């Protein structure tokens, strides 16, 4: 019997009401499997609520011409990563530096340094917005591991890539193909 099945069985026995026990388990399983204590109350700002408020704010800025549509797209991608990693129902006040370190590792495995750097900055902006807007009482602690790659590392990476220029022959072929 797997750990998940054992958890369901314990709840079924304890509550004596199979459907209520299953519902409770399904609600708490993410926290249990992540090694966290499930929260009894859901009072507080969830990740989904924070992301929705943040993106609504950015949408208004795009509409007013204060923010480019491309930057809004980057914010949307970062918010999708946050929701995918933490879950919609996770409370913002429950996030800790270990959570952000795991998120950074996941992002670093997926993308190169430039995209990683931009996404980390966008994610930090989401949580700073929550504090500045008074949605959370204290700033979120990201920890030392949730940092953008250093400028030195970025320069080394860029130099390793080499120049990205078209030769005259490549430009002629591109123009010829476009005509």
Helices and strands as residue ranges (DSSP letters): H 3-15, H 18-33, H 47-64, H 69-86, G 92-94, H 97-110, H 113-132, H 151-161, H 168-178
